Amino acid sequence: MAREPVQAELHDLASLVGAIAQDTERLLGQHAALLRCELRAGLRGAPAALATIGAGAGLIAAGGLLGSLMLVHGLHKSTRIPLWGCYGLVGGVLATVGGGLVVAGTRRTAALQVVPRETIAALSEDFQWLKDQVTRGTS
């Protein structure tokens, strides 16, 4: 007779542990799905930011190569500034504009939200709940 209640308690404990394992597995799957969604949402702005940086770098290169030659010789012809001074002025202006575009793209990149804040918050809540359940069960 004494063994029947013990076996019933063990059976109930085993089914409870099994249910907890299933719930934990489902919960971890949901957290993984949330993490994937948050990462996708955070990286959506990356192509635009990288395109801005690329456009800035491209403008620096193209403007430095082609436009500077034209502007330098036009400035030299219309003023008494030496040719080397004209090269310096035009190159400085183009580098400043291109640098501004690179800075703007870098700021857009910094504004991207790649950290999965909702997933971290949900995991924190779950761990707190689990901790509460464990401490209640042992008291």
C-alpha positions, 0 to 999 in steps of 0.5 A, a space after each residue: 500500500 505504501 508504494 502506490 502513493 509513491 509511484 503515483 507521485 513519481 508518475 506525476 513528477 515525471 509528467 510534470 518534468 516532461 511538460 516543462 521540457 516541452 514548454 521550454 522547447 517551444 519557448 526557445 523556438 519562439 525566442 529563436 524566431 523572434 531573434 531572427 525577425 529582430 535581426 532582419 528588421 535591424 539590418 533592413 537599413 544597412 544597404 541604404 547606409 552602405 550605399 551612402 558611404 559608397 556614393 561618398 567614396 565614389 564621389 571623392 574618387 571621381 571628383 578628384 580625378 576628373 573634375 579636379 583636372 577641369 576645375 584646376 585648369 579653369 581656375 588657373 587660366 582665370 586667376 593668377 593663382 599658380 597651378 599647384 595652388 589651384 589643384 590644392 583648392 579644388 581637391 580640398 573642396 571635393 574631399 570636404 564634400 565627399 567626407 561629408 557624405 561618408 560621415 552621413 553614411 556612417 551616422 546612418 549605420 550607427 543608427 541601425 538597431 541590430 541588438 535584439 532588444 525584444 528577445 533580450 527582454 523576453 528572455 529576461 522575463 522568462 528567466 525571472 519567471 523560471 527563477 520564481 517557480 523554482 524558488 517557490 517549489 523549494 520553499 
